[in-house]
Each structure stands twice: as structure tokens, then as C-alpha cells.
Amino acid sequence: MWQYSDILMDHFMNPRNVGNLDTPDGHSEVGSPQCGDAMFLDIDIDDKGRIADIAFKTFGCAGAIASASALTEMVRGLPIEEALGIRNSQIAEFLGGMPPEKFHCSVMGHQALKAAVEDFRAKCDEINGIIGELGIEPVLIRPGRVYLKAGDDIDAVKKALDERLERKISVEVR
């Protein structure tokens, strides 16, 4: 039997940030072929590029659940690049250590975060491309909202986004 720290067991028995976000800015689904674990991760990014909210669902062992819970606690409020810099060893350390046989569990959370950020960036790039075709430079783009400068043709942007995307985007002046 593996020896787990009290902190790891607390995150396993009382995982933080479990669930999903209603309209996440980024979403990912990853799995570990090594042990059959799976994880879904949602993130919301604020206007300053920080992880404002994060939620996960996972199917796996105590190490996988605790690692996902720890990761969400560690990255909430961090700028994207700083959050992506969190390493598996830091997750294990945050949990008071992990048995070597379970260290791979901490890898899945990092993979899920990276994939969710890639999803977020792809959605923003898609929106930016559509708006760019109209010759408009947005103030800020998020997967669910776009901020334009006063005087920009908001109706044209809304129409172009509605025609090309399968989701609603809020378009506002900032």
C-alpha cells in the first residue's frame, strides 16, 4: 500500500474546485494511458490575463484527484504564463510528497491546464481573425466577449461573429 501525506489525503477526500464552469474561456479533456485516469478542466481568464476561475472533474485514483485539486488551488489568480510554469514536482511538493509510483498522477493536471490554455488562445485567435477581416482592431478579446473602441461598427462585428461561430459572443464598447 502506498503512503500518502495528510495534505494529499485532504485534497483527495475534500477536493477543491470540483465541477465545471458554465461558459469556460478554455476547456480540455486529457487522459493518462498509463493508468486509465481522465480529467476535464475548465478555466476563465480575466481581463488582465489571469486565471480567474478554474474547475475540474477527474476519474482516477487518490493521487490524480488530489493533484488536480492542488493544481487548481495553485494556479487560481496567476497570470497564464506563470500558471503554465507550475511543474509536476511543485504539485507533488504542495501535496506533501507523493509515492514514486504515483508521481505520474501529477502530470495529467499540467497537461489539462496546457490544453485548456491552448483552447482559450485558439478561440481568441478565431475571433480576432474574423474581426480583423472587417478592419477593426479590438480592445480586448475573450472567447465569450469582445470589447471595441467607441465608433467601431458593433453591428457588423456582431453579424460576422454570429455567422461564423457556433456560440454567442457579447460585443461591447470599452
VEXDOFI-941143 format. One record per atom (N, C-alpha, C, CB): x, y, z; residue in three letters. Coordinates in Angstrom, 1 decimal. Glycine has a CB too. Example, Ala and Ser with C-alpha at 12.3 -4.5 7.8 and 13.67 -1.06 7.14 Angstrom:
VEXDOFI-941143
u	v	w	papa
13.2	-5.7	7.8	ala
12.3	-4.5	7.8	ala
13.2	-3.3	7.8	ala
11.3	-4.5	9.0	ala
12.8	-2.2	7.1	ser
13.7	-1.1	7.1	ser
12.9	0.0	7.9	ser
14.1	-0.6	5.7	ser
//
This chain:
VEXDOFI-941143
u	v	w	papa
0.8	-1.2	0.0	met
0.0	0.0	0.0	met
0.9	1.2	0.0	met
-1.0	0.0	1.2	met
0.4	2.2	-0.7	trp
1.2	3.5	-0.8	trp
1.0	4.4	0.4	trp
0.9	4.2	-2.1	trp
2.0	5.1	0.7	gln
1.9	6.0	1.9	gln
1.6	7.4	1.3	gln
3.3	6.0	2.7	gln
0.5	8.0	1.7	tyr
0.1	9.3	1.3	tyr
0.2	10.3	2.4	tyr
-1.3	9.3	0.7	tyr
0.6	11.5	2.1	ser
0.7	12.6	3.2	ser
-0.8	13.0	3.6	ser
1.4	13.8	2.6	ser
-0.8	13.6	4.7	asp
-2.1	14.1	5.2	asp
-2.7	15.2	4.3	asp
-2.0	14.7	6.7	asp
-1.8	16.0	3.7	ile
-2.3	17.0	2.8	ile
-2.9	16.4	1.5	ile
-1.1	18.0	2.4	ile
-2.2	15.4	1.0	leu
-2.7	14.7	-0.2	leu
-4.1	14.1	0.1	leu
-1.7	13.7	-0.7	leu
-4.2	13.4	1.2	met
-5.4	12.8	1.6	met
-6.5	13.8	1.8	met
-5.2	12.0	2.9	met
-6.2	15.0	2.3	asp
-7.2	16.0	2.5	asp
-7.7	16.5	1.1	asp
-6.7	17.2	3.3	asp
-6.8	16.6	0.1	his
-7.2	17.0	-1.2	his
-8.0	15.9	-1.9	his
-6.0	17.5	-2.0	his
-7.7	14.7	-1.6	phe
-8.4	13.6	-2.2	phe
-9.8	13.5	-1.6	phe
-7.7	12.2	-1.9	phe
-9.9	13.6	-0.2	met
-11.2	13.4	0.4	met
-12.1	14.7	0.3	met
-11.0	13.1	1.9	met
-11.4	15.8	0.2	asn
-12.2	17.1	0.1	asn
-11.6	17.9	-1.1	asn
-12.0	17.9	1.4	asn
-11.8	17.5	-2.3	pro
-11.2	18.2	-3.4	pro
-11.8	19.5	-3.6	pro
-11.3	17.4	-4.7	pro
-10.9	20.5	-4.0	arg
-11.3	21.9	-4.2	arg
-11.6	22.1	-5.7	arg
-10.2	22.9	-3.7	arg
-12.6	23.0	-6.0	asn
-12.8	23.4	-7.3	asn
-13.3	22.3	-8.3	asn
-11.6	24.1	-7.9	asn
-14.1	21.4	-7.7	val
-14.7	20.3	-8.5	val
-15.9	20.8	-9.2	val
-15.0	19.1	-7.6	val
-16.0	20.4	-10.5	gly
-17.2	20.8	-11.3	gly
-16.8	21.3	-12.6	gly
-18.1	21.8	-10.6	gly
-17.7	22.1	-13.2	asn
-17.4	22.7	-14.5	asn
-17.9	24.1	-14.5	asn
-18.0	21.9	-15.7	asn
-17.3	24.9	-15.3	leu
-17.8	26.3	-15.4	leu
-18.8	26.4	-16.5	leu
-16.6	27.3	-15.8	leu
-19.8	27.2	-16.3	asp
-20.9	27.3	-17.3	asp
-20.5	27.7	-18.7	asp
-21.9	28.4	-16.8	asp
-19.7	28.7	-18.8	thr
-19.2	29.1	-20.1	thr
-17.7	29.4	-20.0	thr
-19.9	30.4	-20.7	thr
-16.9	28.3	-20.0	pro
-15.4	28.5	-19.8	pro
-14.8	29.1	-21.0	pro
-14.8	27.1	-19.5	pro
-13.7	29.9	-20.7	asp
-12.9	30.5	-21.7	asp
-12.0	29.4	-22.4	asp
-12.0	31.6	-21.2	asp
-11.7	28.4	-21.6	gly
-10.9	27.3	-22.1	gly
-11.3	26.0	-21.5	gly
-9.4	27.6	-21.9	gly
-11.3	25.0	-22.3	his
-11.7	23.6	-21.8	his
-10.7	22.6	-22.3	his
-13.2	23.3	-22.3	his
-10.5	21.6	-21.5	ser
-9.7	20.5	-22.0	ser
-10.2	19.1	-21.5	ser
-8.2	20.7	-21.6	ser
-9.8	18.1	-22.2	glu
-10.1	16.7	-21.7	glu
-8.8	15.9	-22.0	glu
-11.3	16.1	-22.5	glu
-8.2	15.4	-21.0	val
-7.0	14.6	-21.1	val
-7.1	13.3	-20.4	val
-5.7	15.5	-20.6	val
-6.2	12.4	-20.7	gly
-6.2	11.1	-20.0	gly
-4.8	10.6	-19.9	gly
-7.1	10.1	-20.8	gly
-4.6	9.7	-19.0	ser
-3.3	9.0	-18.8	ser
-3.4	7.6	-19.2	ser
-2.9	9.2	-17.3	ser
-2.8	7.2	-20.3	pro
-2.9	5.8	-20.7	pro
-2.2	4.9	-19.8	pro
-2.3	5.7	-22.1	pro
-1.3	5.4	-19.0	gln
-0.5	4.6	-18.0	gln
-1.5	4.0	-17.0	gln
0.5	5.5	-17.3	gln
-2.5	4.7	-16.6	cys
-3.4	4.1	-15.5	cys
-4.9	4.3	-15.8	cys
-3.0	4.8	-14.2	cys
-5.3	4.8	-16.9	gly
-6.7	4.9	-17.3	gly
-7.4	6.1	-16.6	gly
-7.4	3.7	-16.8	gly
-6.6	7.1	-16.0	asp
-7.3	8.2	-15.4	asp
-7.7	9.2	-16.5	asp
-6.3	8.9	-14.5	asp
-8.7	10.0	-16.3	ala
-9.1	11.0	-17.2	ala
-9.5	12.3	-16.4	ala
-10.4	10.5	-18.0	ala
-9.3	13.5	-17.1	met
-9.6	14.8	-16.5	met
-10.2	15.7	-17.5	met
-8.3	15.4	-15.9	met
-11.2	16.5	-17.0	phe
-11.8	17.6	-17.7	phe
-11.4	18.8	-16.9	phe
-13.3	17.4	-17.8	phe
-11.0	19.9	-17.6	leu
-10.6	21.1	-16.9	leu
-11.2	22.3	-17.6	leu
-9.0	21.2	-16.8	leu
-11.8	23.2	-16.9	asp
-12.3	24.5	-17.4	asp
-11.6	25.7	-16.7	asp
-13.8	24.6	-17.1	asp
-11.3	26.7	-17.5	ile
-10.7	27.9	-17.0	ile
-11.5	29.2	-17.5	ile
-9.2	28.0	-17.4	ile
-11.5	30.2	-16.7	asp
-11.9	31.5	-17.1	asp
-10.7	32.4	-16.9	asp
-13.2	32.0	-16.2	asp
-10.5	33.3	-17.8	ile
-9.4	34.2	-17.8	ile
-10.0	35.6	-17.7	ile
-8.5	34.1	-19.1	ile
-9.4	36.4	-16.7	asp
-9.9	37.8	-16.5	asp
-9.3	38.7	-17.5	asp
-9.6	38.3	-15.1	asp
-9.6	40.0	-17.5	asp
-9.2	41.0	-18.5	asp
-7.7	41.3	-18.3	asp
-10.0	42.2	-18.3	asp
-7.1	40.8	-17.3	lys
-5.6	41.0	-17.1	lys
-4.8	39.8	-17.4	lys
-5.3	41.5	-15.7	lys
-5.5	38.8	-18.0	gly
-4.8	37.6	-18.4	gly
-4.5	36.6	-17.2	gly
-3.5	37.9	-19.1	gly
-5.2	36.7	-16.2	arg
-5.0	35.8	-15.0	arg
-6.1	34.8	-15.0	arg
-5.0	36.6	-13.7	arg
-5.8	33.6	-14.4	ile
-6.8	32.6	-14.2	ile
-7.8	33.0	-13.1	ile
-6.2	31.2	-13.9	ile
-9.0	33.5	-13.5	ala
-9.9	34.0	-12.6	ala
-10.7	32.9	-11.9	ala
-10.9	35.0	-13.3	ala
-11.0	31.8	-12.7	asp
-11.8	30.7	-12.1	asp
-11.3	29.4	-12.8	asp
-13.3	30.9	-12.3	asp
-11.4	28.3	-12.1	ile
-10.9	27.0	-12.6	ile
-11.7	25.9	-11.9	ile
-9.4	26.9	-12.4	ile
-12.1	24.9	-12.7	ala
-12.8	23.8	-12.2	ala
-12.4	22.5	-12.9	ala
-14.4	24.0	-12.3	ala
-12.5	21.4	-12.2	phe
-12.1	20.1	-12.8	phe
-13.0	19.0	-12.4	phe
-10.7	19.8	-12.4	phe
-13.0	18.0	-13.3	lys
-13.7	16.7	-13.0	lys
-12.6	15.7	-13.3	lys
-15.0	16.5	-13.7	lys
-12.5	14.7	-12.5	thr
-11.5	13.6	-12.9	thr
-12.0	12.3	-12.5	thr
-10.2	13.9	-12.2	thr
-11.5	11.3	-13.2	phe
-11.8	9.9	-12.9	phe
-10.4	9.3	-12.7	phe
-12.6	9.2	-14.0	phe
-10.2	8.9	-11.4	gly
-8.8	8.4	-11.2	gly
-8.6	8.0	-9.7	gly
-7.8	9.3	-11.6	gly
-7.4	7.8	-9.4	cys
-7.0	7.4	-8.1	cys
-6.8	8.6	-7.1	cys
-5.7	6.6	-8.1	cys
-6.5	8.3	-5.9	ala
-6.3	9.4	-4.9	ala
-5.3	10.4	-5.4	ala
-5.9	8.8	-3.6	ala
-4.2	9.9	-6.0	gly
-3.1	10.8	-6.5	gly
-3.6	11.7	-7.6	gly
-2.0	10.0	-6.9	gly
-4.4	11.2	-8.5	ala
-4.9	12.0	-9.6	ala
-5.9	13.1	-9.1	ala
-5.6	11.1	-10.6	ala
-6.8	12.7	-8.2	ile
-7.8	13.6	-7.7	ile
-7.1	14.7	-6.9	ile
-8.8	12.9	-6.9	ile
-6.2	14.3	-6.0	ala
-5.5	15.3	-5.1	ala
-4.6	16.2	-6.0	ala
-4.6	14.5	-4.1	ala
-4.0	15.7	-7.0	ser
-3.1	16.5	-7.8	ser
-4.0	17.6	-8.6	ser
-2.4	15.6	-8.8	ser
-5.1	17.2	-9.1	ala
-6.0	18.1	-9.8	ala
-6.5	19.2	-8.9	ala
-7.2	17.4	-10.5	ala
-6.9	18.8	-7.7	ser
-7.3	19.7	-6.7	ser
-6.2	20.7	-6.3	ser
-7.8	19.0	-5.4	ser
-5.0	20.2	-6.1	ala
-3.9	21.0	-5.7	ala
-3.6	22.0	-6.8	ala
-2.7	20.2	-5.4	ala
-3.6	21.5	-8.1	leu
-3.2	22.4	-9.2	leu
-4.2	23.6	-9.3	leu
-3.3	21.6	-10.5	leu
-5.5	23.3	-9.1	thr
-6.5	24.4	-9.2	thr
-6.2	25.4	-8.1	thr
-7.9	23.9	-9.0	thr
-5.8	25.0	-6.9	glu
-5.5	25.9	-5.8	glu
-4.3	26.7	-6.1	glu
-5.4	25.2	-4.5	glu
-3.3	26.1	-6.7	met
-2.0	26.7	-7.0	met
-2.1	27.8	-8.1	met
-1.0	25.7	-7.4	met
-2.9	27.6	-9.1	val
-2.9	28.4	-10.3	val
-4.0	29.5	-10.3	val
-3.1	27.6	-11.5	val
-5.0	29.4	-9.4	arg
-6.1	30.4	-9.4	arg
-5.4	31.8	-9.0	arg
-7.2	30.0	-8.3	arg
-5.7	32.7	-9.9	gly
-5.2	34.1	-9.7	gly
-3.9	34.4	-10.3	gly
-5.1	34.4	-8.2	gly
-3.2	33.4	-10.9	leu
-1.9	33.6	-11.5	leu
-2.1	34.0	-13.0	leu
-1.1	32.3	-11.5	leu
-1.1	34.8	-13.5	pro
-1.1	35.1	-14.9	pro
-0.9	33.7	-15.7	pro
0.0	36.1	-15.3	pro
-1.5	33.6	-16.9	ile
-1.4	32.4	-17.6	ile
0.0	31.8	-17.7	ile
-1.9	32.6	-19.1	ile
1.0	32.6	-18.1	glu
2.3	32.1	-18.3	glu
2.9	31.6	-17.0	glu
3.3	33.2	-18.9	glu
2.6	32.3	-15.9	glu
3.1	31.8	-14.6	glu
2.5	30.5	-14.2	glu
2.9	32.9	-13.5	glu
1.2	30.4	-14.5	ala
0.5	29.1	-14.2	ala
1.0	28.0	-15.0	ala
-1.1	29.3	-14.5	ala
1.3	28.2	-16.2	leu
1.9	27.2	-17.1	leu
3.3	26.8	-16.6	leu
1.9	27.7	-18.5	leu
3.9	27.6	-15.9	gly
5.3	27.3	-15.4	gly
5.3	26.4	-14.2	gly
5.9	28.6	-15.0	gly
4.1	26.1	-13.6	ile
4.0	25.2	-12.5	ile
4.4	23.8	-13.0	ile
2.5	25.2	-11.8	ile
5.3	23.1	-12.3	arg
5.8	21.8	-12.7	arg
5.2	20.7	-11.8	arg
7.3	21.8	-12.6	arg
5.2	19.5	-12.3	asn
4.7	18.4	-11.6	asn
5.3	18.2	-10.2	asn
4.9	17.1	-12.4	asn
6.6	18.5	-10.1	ser
7.3	18.3	-8.9	ser
6.7	19.3	-7.8	ser
8.8	18.5	-9.0	ser
6.3	20.5	-8.3	gln
5.7	21.5	-7.4	gln
4.4	21.1	-6.9	gln
5.6	22.9	-8.1	gln
3.6	20.4	-7.8	ile
2.3	19.9	-7.3	ile
2.5	18.8	-6.3	ile
1.5	19.3	-8.5	ile
3.5	17.9	-6.5	ala
3.8	16.9	-5.5	ala
4.3	17.5	-4.2	ala
4.8	15.9	-6.1	ala
5.1	18.5	-4.3	glu
5.6	19.1	-3.1	glu
4.5	19.8	-2.3	glu
6.7	20.2	-3.5	glu
3.6	20.5	-3.1	phe
2.4	21.2	-2.5	phe
1.6	20.2	-1.7	phe
1.5	21.8	-3.6	phe
1.5	18.9	-2.2	leu
0.7	17.9	-1.5	leu
1.5	17.1	-0.4	leu
0.3	16.9	-2.5	leu
2.7	17.6	-0.1	gly
3.5	17.0	0.9	gly
4.2	15.7	0.4	gly
2.6	16.6	2.1	gly
4.4	15.6	-0.9	gly
5.1	14.5	-1.5	gly
4.1	13.4	-2.0	gly
6.0	13.8	-0.5	gly
4.6	12.6	-2.9	met
3.8	11.5	-3.5	met
4.7	10.3	-3.6	met
3.2	11.9	-4.9	met
4.1	9.1	-3.5	pro
4.9	7.9	-3.7	pro
5.4	7.9	-5.2	pro
4.1	6.6	-3.5	pro
6.6	7.5	-5.4	pro
7.2	7.5	-6.8	pro
6.3	6.8	-7.8	pro
8.6	6.8	-6.8	pro
5.6	5.8	-7.4	glu
4.7	5.0	-8.3	glu
3.5	5.9	-8.7	glu
4.2	3.8	-7.6	glu
3.2	7.0	-8.0	lys
2.0	7.8	-8.2	lys
2.4	9.2	-8.8	lys
1.2	8.0	-7.0	lys
3.7	9.4	-8.9	phe
4.1	10.7	-9.4	phe
3.5	11.1	-10.8	phe
5.7	10.8	-9.5	phe
3.3	10.1	-11.6	his
2.7	10.3	-12.9	his
1.3	11.0	-12.8	his
2.6	9.0	-13.7	his
0.7	10.8	-11.7	cys
-0.7	11.4	-11.5	cys
-0.6	13.0	-11.6	cys
-1.3	11.0	-10.2	cys
0.5	13.5	-11.1	ser
0.6	15.0	-11.1	ser
0.8	15.5	-12.6	ser
1.8	15.4	-10.3	ser
1.2	14.7	-13.5	val
1.4	15.1	-14.9	val
0.1	15.4	-15.6	val
2.2	14.0	-15.6	val
-0.9	14.7	-15.3	met
-2.2	14.9	-16.0	met
-2.7	16.3	-15.8	met
-3.2	13.9	-15.6	met
-2.6	16.9	-14.6	gly
-3.2	18.2	-14.3	gly
-2.5	19.3	-15.2	gly
-3.0	18.5	-12.9	gly
-1.1	19.1	-15.3	his
-0.4	20.1	-16.1	his
-0.8	20.0	-17.5	his
1.1	19.9	-15.9	his
-0.9	18.8	-18.0	gln
-1.4	18.6	-19.4	gln
-2.8	19.2	-19.6	gln
-1.4	17.1	-19.8	gln
-3.7	19.0	-18.7	ala
-5.0	19.6	-18.8	ala
-5.0	21.1	-18.8	ala
-5.9	19.1	-17.7	ala
-4.2	21.7	-18.0	leu
-4.0	23.1	-17.9	leu
-3.5	23.7	-19.2	leu
-3.1	23.6	-16.8	leu
-2.4	23.1	-19.7	lys
-1.8	23.5	-21.0	lys
-2.9	23.4	-22.1	lys
-0.6	22.6	-21.3	lys
-3.6	22.3	-22.2	ala
-4.6	22.1	-23.2	ala
-5.8	23.1	-23.1	ala
-5.2	20.7	-23.2	ala
-6.2	23.5	-21.9	ala
-7.2	24.5	-21.7	ala
-6.8	25.8	-22.1	ala
-7.7	24.5	-20.2	ala
-5.5	26.2	-21.9	val
-5.0	27.5	-22.3	val
-4.9	27.5	-23.8	val
-3.6	27.7	-21.7	val
-4.5	26.4	-24.4	glu
-4.4	26.3	-25.9	glu
-5.8	26.5	-26.5	glu
-3.8	25.0	-26.4	glu
-6.8	25.9	-25.9	asp
-8.2	26.1	-26.3	asp
-8.6	27.6	-26.2	asp
-9.2	25.2	-25.5	asp
-8.3	28.2	-25.1	phe
-8.6	29.6	-24.9	phe
-8.0	30.5	-26.0	phe
-8.1	30.1	-23.5	phe
-6.7	30.2	-26.2	arg
-6.0	31.0	-27.2	arg
-6.5	30.8	-28.6	arg
-4.5	30.7	-27.2	arg
-6.9	29.6	-28.9	ala
-7.4	29.3	-30.3	ala
-8.8	30.0	-30.5	ala
-7.6	27.7	-30.4	ala
-9.6	30.0	-29.4	lys
-10.9	30.7	-29.5	lys
-10.7	32.2	-29.7	lys
-11.7	30.5	-28.3	lys
-9.7	32.8	-29.0	cys
-9.4	34.2	-29.2	cys
-8.9	34.5	-30.5	cys
-8.4	34.7	-28.1	cys
-8.0	33.6	-31.0	asp
-7.4	33.8	-32.4	asp
-8.5	33.8	-33.4	asp
-6.3	32.8	-32.7	asp
-9.4	32.9	-33.3	glu
-10.5	32.7	-34.3	glu
-11.3	34.0	-34.3	glu
-11.4	31.5	-33.9	glu
-11.7	34.5	-33.1	ile
-12.5	35.8	-33.1	ile
-11.7	36.9	-33.7	ile
-12.9	36.1	-31.6	ile
-10.4	37.0	-33.3	asn
-9.5	38.1	-33.8	asn
-9.4	38.1	-35.3	asn
-8.1	38.0	-33.2	asn
-9.4	36.9	-35.9	gly
-9.3	36.7	-37.3	gly
-10.6	37.3	-38.0	gly
-9.1	35.3	-37.7	gly
-11.7	36.9	-37.4	ile
-13.0	37.4	-38.0	ile
-13.1	38.9	-37.9	ile
-14.2	36.7	-37.3	ile
-12.8	39.5	-36.8	ile
-12.8	40.9	-36.6	ile
-11.8	41.6	-37.5	ile
-12.7	41.3	-35.1	ile
-10.6	41.0	-37.6	gly
-9.6	41.6	-38.4	gly
-10.0	41.7	-39.9	gly
-8.3	40.8	-38.3	gly
-10.7	40.7	-40.4	glu
-11.2	40.8	-41.8	glu
-12.1	42.0	-42.0	glu
-12.0	39.5	-42.1	glu
-12.7	42.5	-40.9	leu
-13.5	43.8	-41.0	leu
-12.7	45.0	-40.9	leu
-14.6	43.7	-40.0	leu
-11.4	44.9	-40.6	gly
-10.5	46.0	-40.5	gly
-10.6	46.7	-39.1	gly
-10.8	47.0	-41.6	gly
-11.1	46.0	-38.2	ile
-11.4	46.6	-36.8	ile
-10.3	45.9	-35.9	ile
-12.8	46.3	-36.3	ile
-9.7	46.8	-35.1	glu
-8.8	46.3	-34.1	glu
-9.5	46.4	-32.7	glu
-7.5	47.2	-34.0	glu
-9.7	45.2	-32.1	pro
-10.4	45.1	-30.8	pro
-9.6	45.6	-29.7	pro
-10.9	43.7	-30.5	pro
-10.2	46.1	-28.6	val
-9.5	46.5	-27.4	val
-9.1	45.2	-26.6	val
-10.4	47.4	-26.5	val
-10.1	44.3	-26.5	leu
-9.8	43.0	-25.8	leu
-10.7	42.0	-26.3	leu
-10.0	43.3	-24.3	leu
-10.2	40.8	-26.4	ile
-10.9	39.6	-26.9	ile
-10.9	38.5	-25.8	ile
-10.4	39.1	-28.3	ile
-12.0	38.0	-25.5	arg
-12.1	36.8	-24.7	arg
-13.1	35.8	-25.5	arg
-12.6	37.1	-23.2	arg
-13.1	34.6	-25.2	pro
-13.9	33.6	-26.0	pro
-15.4	34.0	-26.0	pro
-13.7	32.3	-25.5	pro
-15.9	34.6	-24.9	gly
-17.3	35.0	-24.8	gly
-17.6	36.4	-24.9	gly
-17.8	34.5	-23.5	gly
-16.6	37.3	-25.1	arg
-16.9	38.7	-25.2	arg
-15.7	39.4	-25.9	arg
-17.0	39.3	-23.7	arg
-16.2	40.5	-26.6	val
-15.2	41.3	-27.3	val
-15.5	42.8	-26.9	val
-15.4	41.1	-28.9	val
-14.4	43.5	-26.7	tyr
-14.5	44.9	-26.4	tyr
-13.9	45.7	-27.6	tyr
-13.8	45.3	-25.0	tyr
-14.7	46.7	-28.1	leu
-14.3	47.5	-29.2	leu
-14.2	49.0	-28.7	leu
-15.3	47.4	-30.3	leu
-13.5	49.8	-29.5	lys
-13.4	51.2	-29.3	lys
-14.7	51.9	-29.7	lys
-12.2	51.8	-30.0	lys
-15.0	53.0	-29.1	ala
-16.2	53.8	-29.5	ala
-16.0	54.2	-30.9	ala
-16.4	55.1	-28.6	ala
-17.1	54.1	-31.7	gly
-17.0	54.4	-33.1	gly
-16.8	53.2	-34.0	gly
-15.9	55.4	-33.3	gly
-16.4	52.1	-33.5	asp
-16.3	50.8	-34.3	asp
-17.7	50.3	-34.6	asp
-15.5	49.7	-33.5	asp
-17.8	49.6	-35.7	asp
-19.1	49.2	-36.2	asp
-19.5	47.9	-35.4	asp
-19.1	48.9	-37.7	asp
-20.1	48.1	-34.3	ile
-20.5	46.9	-33.4	ile
-21.5	46.0	-34.2	ile
-21.1	47.5	-32.1	ile
-22.4	46.5	-34.9	asp
-23.4	45.7	-35.6	asp
-22.7	44.8	-36.6	asp
-24.5	46.5	-36.3	asp
-21.7	45.3	-37.3	ala
-21.0	44.5	-38.3	ala
-20.2	43.3	-37.6	ala
-20.0	45.3	-39.2	ala
-19.6	43.7	-36.5	val
-18.9	42.7	-35.7	val
-19.8	41.6	-35.2	val
-18.1	43.3	-34.6	val
-20.9	42.0	-34.6	lys
-21.9	41.0	-34.1	lys
-22.4	40.1	-35.3	lys
-23.1	41.7	-33.5	lys
-22.7	40.7	-36.4	lys
-23.2	39.9	-37.5	lys
-22.1	38.9	-38.0	lys
-23.6	40.8	-38.7	lys
-20.9	39.3	-38.2	ala
-19.8	38.5	-38.6	ala
-19.6	37.3	-37.6	ala
-18.5	39.3	-38.8	ala
-19.6	37.6	-36.4	leu
-19.3	36.6	-35.3	leu
-20.5	35.6	-35.3	leu
-19.2	37.2	-33.9	leu
-21.7	36.1	-35.4	asp
-22.9	35.2	-35.4	asp
-22.9	34.3	-36.6	asp
-24.2	36.1	-35.4	asp
-22.5	34.8	-37.7	glu
-22.5	34.0	-38.9	glu
-21.4	32.9	-38.9	glu
-22.3	34.9	-40.1	glu
-20.3	33.2	-38.3	arg
-19.1	32.3	-38.4	arg
-18.9	31.4	-37.2	arg
-17.9	33.1	-38.6	arg
-19.5	31.8	-36.0	leu
-19.2	31.0	-34.8	leu
-20.5	30.3	-34.4	leu
-18.7	31.9	-33.7	leu
-20.3	29.2	-33.7	glu
-21.5	28.4	-33.2	glu
-21.8	28.7	-31.8	glu
-21.2	26.9	-33.4	glu
-21.4	29.9	-31.3	arg
-21.6	30.3	-30.0	arg
-21.8	31.9	-30.0	arg
-20.5	30.0	-29.0	arg
-22.6	32.3	-29.0	lys
-22.8	33.8	-28.9	lys
-21.7	34.5	-28.2	lys
-24.2	34.0	-28.1	lys
-21.3	35.6	-28.8	ile
-20.3	36.5	-28.3	ile
-20.9	37.8	-27.9	ile
-19.1	36.6	-29.3	ile
-20.6	38.3	-26.7	ser
-21.0	39.6	-26.3	ser
-20.0	40.7	-26.9	ser
-21.1	39.8	-24.8	ser
-20.6	41.7	-27.6	val
-19.7	42.7	-28.2	val
-20.1	44.0	-27.5	val
-19.9	42.8	-29.8	val
-19.1	44.7	-26.9	glu
-19.4	45.9	-26.2	glu
-18.3	47.0	-26.5	glu
-19.4	45.6	-24.7	glu
-18.6	48.2	-26.2	val
-17.7	49.3	-26.3	val
-17.0	49.5	-25.0	val
-18.4	50.6	-26.7	val
-15.7	49.7	-25.0	arg
-14.9	49.9	-23.8	arg
-14.1	51.2	-23.9	arg
-14.0	48.8	-23.5	arg
//
